[in-house]
Structures are given as structure tokens and as C-alpha cells.
Amino acid sequence: MPLKFKTGLLVASIASINAMPAVAQSTSVDEIVVTSEYNKPDTSALKMPVPLVDVPQSLSIIGQEEIKLRGYGELGDLVRYTPGVNTSQGEGHRDAIVFRGVRSTADFFIDGVRDDVQYYRPLYNVEQVEILRGPNAMLFGRGSTGGALNRVTKKAVIGTDAASADLSIDSFGAYNVAADLNMAMSADSSLRINAFVETLENDRDYYDGDRFGINPTYRRAIDNQTTLDLSVELMDHERFIDRGIPTGPNGAPVDGLRDIVFGSASLNTQTLEATIFRGTLTREFSDSMTGVFNVHYADYEKMYQNLYPSGYDGTAGTVTLDGYRDPTDRTHMIINGHINSQFTAGGMSHTLLVGGEYIDTENENHRFNSQWSTSGGDKETFALPASGSRLDITNNSANAATTVNFDQDLNNRTETDITATSFFVQDQIAINDKLQVLLGARFDDFELTLRDTEDPAAVTSEDRNWDEVSPRFGLIYKPQGNVSLYASSSETFMPRSGEQYKAVKAAALDPDEYENTEYGVKWDVSDELTVTASMFEQEAETESSVAGEGFIQQLEVDGFELQVNGKISNRTSVSFGYSDMDGEAGDGGTAYEVPETMYSLFIDHQASERLSYGIGLTYQDESIIKQKSRQAEPQPYMPDYTRIDASLSYVMSDDTTVRVIIENLADEDYYPHSHATHQVSVGDPTNAKISLSRKF
């Protein structure tokens, strides 16, 4: 979409808002809550008690009720209905989100604290999910290059005894059981326990898995102004890894191979064991000043091992498999805190945020290549099956018996120590009733020690220290109380060596640099309906590994977003998102994983006091698949697709609700995401899920 047309859309949005009355009245019904108007400092990544209409950036908030109502089971389900973001494959073992053209597996946070280990994050203990767009290093530090996703967890509630359970099963045979128990321990303390267990199934051969999690939380009101929250979370996950199917000579996924799984039931697997401790102390010094102090300690044991297609020859009817095994042990300690205060100085109102953070991370990683007995290397070629969905990997394409191991060819072994010390300050200044200015900056002292210990006699290491400043600026103009026009700019950095800091050679390079500019309008049409339109430009620069080249442009993405959330009548709620993006890579090619057009619409309708139903639609344009070089012509790509979902909810009694969710109602054949050439995920066919929710 041309820049002139995007600008026209933004101007048209502003014009339509100015033509409308200040507040549209509606009669509410106590059935659906879709959006939240305010973010409290102790429950939001924004860390400041300001209305969302005064936040100069695009963001989406998805609450627990909406998650249940629409049957969302993973973060990817939420992303599907969020403008400006889409999913990547994540090699079949982790959440991977593309924020405005920037793929990330590390820009995840829990209660505003970094959560960057690679795994699929469950939703059983989530109160709401916040998806921010644009660089957010001022709030989060390194990374947050295209956006950030923050999960706000459920906390114990003082003075309340409550219990609920949710049970669901789908047509693939997968089931999920979750429980939520809150117990008042005394007049000033309470214990809450959230737990879940689930099995994973779909239509793909071999696919299975199970996950378990339990998260007790304790809250104590130390006095009328001070609250202590303590939490421990235990997770045990195991799942099959499906890396998808190859692309053909025309660049598209090979439809004739969509039923074949290119892996092994016993070899393609991922495991995770994690113990996470969280503590938060919140102090209300006065009506206008609040302090929050967090301590976060986590221990992770993660392993993933897989075979995947790395080559395809349709004429010969063969596929080449590659693979690796990657165990990781990580511990990290994070201590952070901030104070926000509201005061008047110089005739202007200020909302001031001051804070700091200390991070200490230790990481041990091994990478073993697959090794085939016939080829002696990490790759082997096999004949495609004449029928059925199972690839025979016991005999290669020459019909020679072969075996594979994952413990003899050590590719690298690294030890990483990270220490980051940060300080940030931000002031949102109301110059008058109509004009606000946001000024902020974060200073990060980032120390990285990375050792490759593959060869004990020749250990290589890289010790780096970076001092980085991440500024943020925003300008908000409010022609009326429920409307804001804003402009903002921000910068962030990402140290080289990969998101998991395992590449020694890359660590010698300077960090990547990201800049973002955004213009937008926000309109609170009513207390329960909001409209946001924005236009943005994002640029990334990376240092070349070729001596003397300095910095070269890596990526440039500009686009337009439109978002409508809330109730359009006393019985009907709508969630609409639209984005148009143009992405250009540093070599002049089209940026990968950037669909030009995406839109989504979900409408929920309260048919009666007990019955509600909804229908959802998502569209994703075709996008280029990541590849090692741009020599391939035509470039591999994922075709566009449209998916329809539906929901039905019936309140059987005050305590019991039954829901039916149908995913991919039209049984569309589609490919939602990929990791690289020949690794394109196959979308699930129609799947019906029935769930029962009970309050006790």
C-alpha cells in the first residue's frame, strides 16, 4: 500500500472521530468484558497509571474472559487476532512472534519481567496478555525490537474463597483440565493455586505431547499501604516436534506432501522442566505515589531434538533430512523496581516513572549434529513414500540400511554469563488540558562473557561490555477528553550472538540498532468501545561481518494499523484488526515473514441471557520464507489464506457454562508459518472443542 494511501487512511480516521460526538452512550449487560481502560502499575508492562488513550503507541490487551470465550489455547491464537503481528514456526518447540516484521523468540515477559527461555507458554495462570508494538527498550531493556508480549498472572485475592475448574476435549482427542482455587488464610492474607494438565494431539502423524503446570501464589497485606505477593511455578512439558514440509520449484509448499511428517516419533521431541520463583512488594506511599519491587529467580532444563527437511527433489522423488540435538540449562536472577508518582510542578502535571533493574543469567548449551551411519555426516537422502504419511528413515534413497545418532558429533558447547544493570526515567507531562509530552530514557550496562568449550585444549571466548541509551519521546494532543492524536519515536538495541547468546563470533560485533516512528489516533467511543489507528516506520541496522563496511541497513518496515475493540451495542462485541505492511531487506529484497495485508474480525453476540455465539475470520497475505541466501528464484513463499472460527457459549446455571469452539470451520488448507525453506507448517483441519467451566 503506498505511503500516501496509508496517510489518507490515518487522516480519514481522525476526520471521522472529529465528526462524532464526544461519548456514545450504551446500556451495558453483564456478560462480556473485552478491553481494559486502565493499567495499574503492579499488573501492567506499562508501569504507569495512565489511561490507554494517553499511551502514545499501539498495543492490544486480551483478558481472561475473552481467552475463555473464544477458546484460545496458545499465544499464537491471540496473535492471530492482533494487528501488526504474526507467528513464525519457532522450529516446532517454542513461541515465535513476528512483531512488525521482526521475528523474536525472546521478547516475552511475565508481570513485566523478562521471560526469554524458548518454550510454548501456557495460559492457565494468565489474567491478561498485553501485546505492545514498536521498540520498547525504555521499559524492558535490550531487545523488544519490534514489540513485546507480556503475560499478567493471576494473584491471590484477600478476603475471598472461590474455586473453579475448566475441562475441555477436542475432536483430535486432546484434553485440558485446569483448576483455580483461592483461599482466604486470614483477614490480611490469601493463597491461590492454579494448575493444569493437558495432552496434545492433532491430525498429523506421530504428533502428541503432554504438559503440566502448577502455580501457587500467596498475598499478604503487610499494612494498609503495603502488599507482598509470592509465587512459585513448576512446569513439566514434553511434545513432538513437527518441522513442516518442503517447498517446490515454484516456491510454494508442496501440497502433495502435506500429509507426510518428515521426522521420527521417537527422535523429534522437546522437553522442559522449570522452577520459577517470583516475589513482588508493592507500596502505596500516598494517593499519588506507588513503588513496586520484584525479585525473580528461575531454573530451566530444556532439550529439543529433531530431524527436518533441508532439501527436496521432486523429479527424483527424494527428500534430504538434517537434524540436531540441543540441551540447555539456564538460571537467571532478576531484581527490579520502580516508583511512579503524580505531582504538579511549574504549572504542569507530571506522571513520573523512575526505576532500575539487575539481571544475572548463566547459560550452558550443547549442540550435537545428527550423524548418519551411511553418509557419515548430518544429512541423508530418502525416497518419498509411494503412499501413506510415514517416511521410511531406516533405508536411504539407495536402499541402504541406515541409522542416526545425536550424541557423537558435537558442533559446539558454550557457556554464557550475562550481567545487565539498568536505570530508567520517564515523565509524562500534561502541559495543559490538551497537550502532553512524554520523555524517557534508559541506560543499560550490558556485560557478556561467552565461551566455546567444545575443544578443552582450545577454548575460545568473547568478553564484551556495552553501554547503551534507549530514548523514548511522545507527543499527545487531545482535542477532547476521549480522543488523542499522538506521535512517538523510540530506539532500542540487540546484542549480537543470537537471542539465546550462543554464537561466539557474532558476539564480537556491535549490537543491532532499531528505530521506530509512529503516528496515531485513539478514540474511546464509549466506556466499552475503543478505536486506534496508527502509521509507523521501523528501521533496523546491523554491523557487517566484513571488515571496513561499518553499519548496513538490515530491515525497513513501514505500515498502517487499525484496531477496533469493545461493545457496539448492549449485546454485541467486536474485535477488528487490520494491518498493511511493506518490508524491505538490506539486500534490496522483500523482507521475509511480512504479509502485506492482514485482517481479523471476531463478533460475539449475546442472543439471550444464557446463550451467546461468535464468528471469527482471519486473513493473512502471502509472505516470503526466510532462506540462507536470496539466490533461489522464485523465492519460497507461503500462500495467502482465510480461516474462519466459531464459538457457542451456554450458561447452564449460575455456576456452570458449556462452550463449543470450532476452529477452521471451512476446513481451509493453509500454511500459517514457517522457519526456513523446506520447513513450512501445515495448518490444522476443522477441529471442534467442547469445554465445561464450573464455579464452586
N, C-alpha and C positions, 0 to 999 in steps of 0.2 A: 504494500500500500504506500503510495507516495507520501512524503512528509507533509505536503500541502493539504492532502486529504485528511491526514491524521489531525493536523492543526484545526481543520474545519470541523471535525467531529468534536474536538475539545471545546471549540468556541460555541458550537451548536448546543452542547451540553450546558455550558454556562448561560447561554441565552435562554434556554428553556427553564432553567432554575429561576432566573430573574423574573420570568414571566409568571411564575407560580406564587401562590400565597405563602406567607411565612411558615405556617404549620398546617398540615392537613389533619383533620380530626378523624378518629376512628374509634369504634367501640370494640374493646378487646374481649376475647374469650380465653379462658384459662386452659389452653390446650397445647400451644406450640410456642417455644421461645427460640428464635433463630439467631439473633445477634445480641451483643452486649454493648451498651453505650460507653461505659467507663471501664478502665483498667486500674485496679488498685495496685499500689506499689509492691505488695507482697505476693501477688498472684500473676503478674504480667511481665513479659520481657521488656516492656517499655520503661518500667521503673519509675514512671512519673504519673501522678494523679491528674491527668488532663483528659477531657472528652476526646473521643476518636476524631471528631470533626476538626479538632485543633492539632492533629498529628500530621505533619507535612510529608507523608509517604503513603504508599499503597500497602494495605495489609488486610488479611481475612481472619476472622475468628469463628471457629466451629465448636459449638458447645456439646456437652454430653447428650442432651436430649436430641439434638439433630443427628448425632452419630448413631444413636439407637433407632431413631425414626427411619433413617434411610439404610440401616443395616451395614454401615461402614465397618470393615474388619481390619483394615490396614491403613497406614498413612497414605499409600498410593490411591486408595478410594477417595480420600479427602482431596488430594491433589487434582484428581480428575475433574472436580467441580470448582477449581480455583483458577482464575485468570492469570496468565503470565508465567505459569509453572507447568511442567510436565514431568513424567517419570523416565528414568533410564533403567536398564536391566539390573545393574548392580551385581553382575555375574551370578545372579540367582541366589545370593546369600546375604543381601544387605539392602537397606533402604538407599535409594539413589534418586535425587531430585535435580531437575534442570531448572534453576532459577533464572529466568530471563536469558536463557542461552548459556548459562554457566552450570556445568554438571558438578554436583557435590555429593559426597558420601560422609562429610564431616561437619556440615553446618547445621547440626542438630543440638538442641538444648532442652534441659528439663528443669522447670522452675527457674529459668533464666541462667542456668549453669551448664557449661559445656558438656556434651554427651556425644563424643566423636568416635567411639568404637563402632566398627562396622557390623551391624546386625539388623534384623527386622524388629522394629519396636512395637510392642503390643499396646492396646488401647484400654485394657481392663481397669486401669487405675487413673484414667485421664478425666479431668474435669472439663478442660477445653484445650484446643490446639490453635496456636497462633502462627500464621504464615506471613512473614514480612518479606517485601520485595525491595531490591536495591541494596547496595553495600551497607552493612550495619556494624562496622568495626568500632564505631564510637561506643556502642552498647556492649559488644561481645568480644572485641579484640580481633586477633588475626582471623583471616578467612571472612565468612559471611559475605562472600564476594558478589553474588547475585541476589542473595536473600538469606533468610534463616527461618528455621521451623522450631518452635518452642512448645513443649508439652507442659501444661499446668496440671499437676497431680492433685488427686483428692486428698483432703486433710481431715483429720478428726474434728468433729463438731462438739463443742462443750454443751452440756445440758440436754443432750438428745440421745434417745435409744431408738435405733432403727436398723432394719435388716432388709435386704433384697437379694434376689437371685435371678439370673438370666440363663436360660437354656436354649440352644439353637442347634439345628441339624439341617444339612443341605442335601440336594439331590445327588451330589458326588459321594456322600457318605461321611463327610467331615462333621464333627460336632464341637461345640464350645459350651463350657459351663463356667459361669462367673458368679462370685458372691461378694457382697458388700455389707459389712457389719459394723455398726457404730455403737459403742457402749459408753455411757457416762460413768466414769470411775469415781468421781466426787463432784462437789459443786463447782470446782475450778479445773477439772481435768477430764480427758476423754481418750478412749482408744478406738481406732478404726482399723479394720482388717479388710483388704481387698485381695482376692485370689482368683486365679483362673486356671483351667486346664483345657487343652483343645487338641484335636487331631487334624492333620492337614491332608486333604485329598483333592484331586481334580481329575479331568478326563485323560490326562497324559499318562502313558505307561510308566511304571516304576514310582510315580510321584506319591510320596507320603511324608509324614513327619508328625511330631508332637511337641507341644510347648507347655510349660508350667511356669507360673509366677505367683509369688505371694508378697504382699507389701503392707505390713503393719505400720501404722502411724500413731503417734502419741502427741497430744496437745495439752499444754499446761498453761493456765493463766497465772503467771507469777504474781502479778498485781493488776490493777485496773488498766495499766498502760503497757504492760509487757507480756508477750506471749512467746512460748517456746514450742517449736514443732520438731519432733524427732521421727525419723523414718529409716527402715531397713527394707531393702528389696532383694529377694532371691529369685534368680531366673535359671531355668534349665531348658534349652532349646535344642532340637535336632530336626533336620529336614533334608529332603532330597534336593539336589541342585540340578536345575534344568537350564542349560545354556542356549536353548533355542535351535534354529535351523539355518542352513546356508542360504546365501543369495545367489541368483543365477547370472548368466551372461548379460541380461538386460538390467541388472542392478536390483531387481525386486526379489523378495523372498520367494523361494521355490514352493509354490502351492502344493505340488505333488509330494513334497516331503513333510508336510505339516503334521502328519500323524506319527512320524518317526522321532524317537528320542535318541539323541546322539550322546549316549553315556551308558553307565552301568548302575544297576540298582544298588550294588554294594560299594562301588567306588565313588560315586557322586554324592557326597554327603557334607553336611556342615553341623558343627556342634558349638554350643555356647553355654558356659557356666559363669554366672556373675553374682557378685555380692556388692550391694551399693548402700552406703550409709549417707544419710542427709540430715543436717540439723540447721534450723533457722530460728534466729532470735529476732523478734520484731518489737520495736519500742516506739510508742507514740509519745514523744516528748511534749507535744501540745496539739491543739487542733490543727496547727499549720506545719508541724514538723514530725517526720517519721524516719526511723532508722531501721535498716534490715541488715542482718549479719548472717552469712551462710558458711557452713563447713560441709564439704562433700568429699567422701573417700570411696573409691571403687576399685574392685579387683576383678579382672576379666580373664577367662581362659577361652580362647576362640580358635577353632580349627575349620578350615574348609579345604576340600579336596575334590577335584573334578576332572573329567575329560570333556572336551568340547570340539566342535568342528572348526578347523583352521583353513581348510581348503576343500574345493568341490569341483569335480569334473563331470558334467552332465553327459558328455559324449561317451566317456569310458564307464559311466555309472559307478563312480567311486567317490569316497569322501576321506579326507585326511583328518585324523584326530591328534590333538595336542593335549597337554594336561599338566597339572602341578598340585602340590600339597603345601598348605601354608598355615602352620600353627603359630599363634601369637599369645603371649602373656603380657598383660598390661596392668599397671596400678597407677592411679593418679590421686593426688590430693589437691583440692581446690578450696581456697579460702577467699571469700569476697564479701564486700559490704558496701552499702551506700546510704546516704542521708538525703532526703528531699524535703525542701521547706518552701513555704509560700510567704512572701512578705512584700511590703511596699517600700521602695527607695527611689529618690529622685522623681517623685510624682508618677512612677510606673510600678506595675505589679510584676513580681518575679516568681517563677517556679524554678527553683534551683536544685540541681542534682549534682552531688559530689560523691565519688566512690573510688574504690580500689580493688585489686584482685591479685592473688598469688596462685600460681599453678606449678605443681611439681609432678611430672609424668615420667615413668620408667617403662620401657617397652622392649621386649625381646621377641624377635621374629626369625623364623626359618622359612626358606623357600626351597622345596625339592621339585625338580623337574620329573615328569613321568619318564620312564625308561622302558622301551620295548625290547623284548628278547630277540626279535628278528632284525630290526633296524639298528639296534644299539643306541638309538637317540630318543628324543622326546616325542617324535612323530611317527605315525604309522598310517598306511592307507588301507581302506577296507572297501569291499564291494557293497553297494546298496542292496537292501533286501528286495527280492523279487515280489514279495507280498508281505503283508503284516507290518507291524510297527517296531519290531525289535532288530537292532543292528547286531550282527554277529561279530564280536571282537575277539573271538578265540582263534580265528583264522584270518590272515591278511588277504589283500586282493590277489596275491599269487597263490592263495590257498595253503599257505604255510602256517602251521600252528604257532601261536604267539602268546606271550603273557606280558603283563606290565607290572612294574613296581613303582612305589613313590617314596622310597627311603634310601636309595643308593646314590642318586645324582643330586648332590647339594648345590644349588645355584648360588645362594648367599645366606649368610647368617649375620644379623645385625642386632646391635644393642643401642638403644636411643635414650638419652636423658634430655628432658626439656624443662627449663625453668623460665617462667614468664612472670614479670612484675609489672602491674599496670596501675595507672591513675587516670581518672576521667572527671571532667566537669562539664556541665551543660546548664544553660539558663534559657528558659522560655520567657521572654519579656513582653508583657502587654503594654505597648506604648500608649494606646488609648483603647476605646471600646471596639475599634475596627481593625487595628493593626498590631500584629505580634511578630517578634523576631526570635528565632531560635539559633543560639550559638553554642557550639560544643566542640570539644577536642579530647582525644585520648592519647596518652603516652604509653607505649609498650616497650619494655626492655625484654627482649626475647633471646634466650641462650639455648643453643642446640649443640649437643655432642652426639655424633653419630659414628659408630664403629662397625666396620665389616670384619667379623671374626671368622669368616669361612676358612681361612688358612691361618692356624695359630702361629705359624712361623713368619707370616707377613700380614699382620693386622693393619688395615688402613682405616683412617679416621678423619673426621672433619669437625672442627670446633668453630662455631660461628656465633657472633653476637650482633644483634641488630637493635637499634633504637629507632622506633617508628612513631610518627604522629599521624593520627587519623582524625581529620577535621570534619565537622558537620555544620551546615548552615541551612536555615529555613526561613521563609518569609510567608506569613499568613495574613490575608486580608479578608475581613468578614463584613460583607455588605449588610448582612442581617445575622442574628444570633445563631441560626441553624444552618448557615451556609459559609463555607470558607473557600477562598481561592489561594493556592499555595505554590511556591517554588522552593526547591531544595536542591542541595548538592552535597555529596559526601565522597570520601575516599577510604580505601582500605588496602591491605597488603596481605600476601600469602607467601610465607617462606617456601623456597623450593625444596624438593626431596619427596614430593608426594604428600597427599593428605595424611598418610599414616607415618611419614618421616622414615622411610626405609631406603632411599636412594642416596648413597654417599656422594657420588659425582655431582648430582643435581644440587646438593646442599652447598656446594662451593659458589653457586650463582646467587645473584641478588634476588630479593623477593619479587614476585609478580605484583604489579600495581593496578588497581582498579579505580575508575572514576565514574560517578553516576550523577546525572542531572535529571530532575523530574519536575514537571508542571502539572497541576491537577486542580480539581474542584471536588468538594464534598458537600453533600446536602442531606441533612436529616429531615426528610419529608414529614415524618411524624416520629413519635417516640419509638415506633417499631418498624420503620422503613428508612433505609439509607441508600444513597446513590453516590458512587465515586467514579470519576473519570480522570485518567492521567495519561500524560505523554512523557516518555522517558528516552534517555540515551545513555548507553553504558559502554565504556571503553576499557580494555584490558591491555596491558603491556607486559612483555616478558623479556628477560635478558637472553640473548642468543648464546649458545654454547660455542659459537665460532669467535675466536679472539678478534677484538677490534670492532665488532659490529655494534656494541652498546645495546641500547634498548630497541626492540622492534615491536610493532603493533601485532598483537596476537588475535584480538577479537573486538568487534564493534557490533553492538546490537542496539537498534532503536525500535520503539514500538508505541502502541496505544492500548490502554486497558479500560474496560468499562465493567462496573460491578454494581448489581442491584440486589439488596438483601432485606428481607423482612416481610411484613404483612401488607398486602394490597387491599384487603378487606377484612372484616371481622372473622372470616372463615378461611381465607386463602393466603398462603405464604408463598413467596417466590425467592429463588436463588438463581441469579443470572450472572454469567461471566463471559466476557468477550475480550480477546486479545489479538492484536496484529503485530507481528514482529518481522524485522528484516535483519539478518545477521550476516556479517562478512568476516571471514578468517584472514589472518595475517598474510597468507599466500595468495589472496585475491579470490579464493573460492568461497562457496556458501558455507556458513557455519553449520556444523553438524548438530543434530538434535534440537533444531529450532524450527518448529512448524510455523509457517507464515500466518496461518489463521487457526485459532482455537475458540470454540464457544461451548457453553454448557447452560442448561436450563433445568431446574427441578422445581416443580409446582406441587405443593401439598395443600389438600383441601379437606376441611372438616365437614363431612357430609351430614353428620348428626352429632349428638352429644357423645356417642360412643364410637362412631365409625369415622375414620379418616383414610384417605388414599393419596398417593402421589405418583407422578410420572416424571422421569428424568431423561435428558438427552445430552450426549456429549459428542462433539465433532473435533477431530484433530487432523490437520492438513498433513500432506506428505512431508517427510523430513529426511535429510541426508544422514547416513550412518557413518559413525566415526571409523576412520581407517588409518593405517600407519603412514601412507603417502597418498597423494592425490593423482597418482599416475593412472589409476584404474578409470576406464571410460567404457560405458557410462558409470557414474558414481553409484555405489549401492545406496538404496533408499528404502524407507518404509512407506507404503501407500497410505493415502488418507482413509479415514473410516468414520462411521457414525455408530454409536452404541446407544441403546435405549434400555433404561432400567425402570422398574415399577415397585411400588410399596403399598401395602394394605395394613392398617392397624385397627384392632377392635378391642375396646375396653370391656372386658367381661364383667368386671366388678371394680370397686374402688381400689382393690389390691392387685388385680390380675389383668395383664394386657397380652394379647397374642398378635404377632406381626408376621406377615408374609412378604418376603423380598424376592423379586425376580430380576436377576442380572442378565444383561444381554438378551432382552425379551425377543428381539427379532432374529436371534441366532446368527448374528453377523460374523463372518470370517474376517478376522482383523489381526494386526500385529501392533501391540501397544507400545513397544520399546525394544531397544537393542543395547548391546555393549560394544560391538565392533562388527566388521564384515564377517559374515557367516555365523553370526550369533544373534538371531532375531527371535524374540519371544513370540509364542503363538497365543493369541487371546483365547480365553475360556469360552466354550459354547454356552447356551442357555443354562442357567443354574438357579434353582428355586431354593430359598432358605426360609424355614419357619422357626420362629423364636417365641418363647414364653417368658414373660417378666412377672415376677411376683414380689410384692412387698409384704413383710411380716410384722 
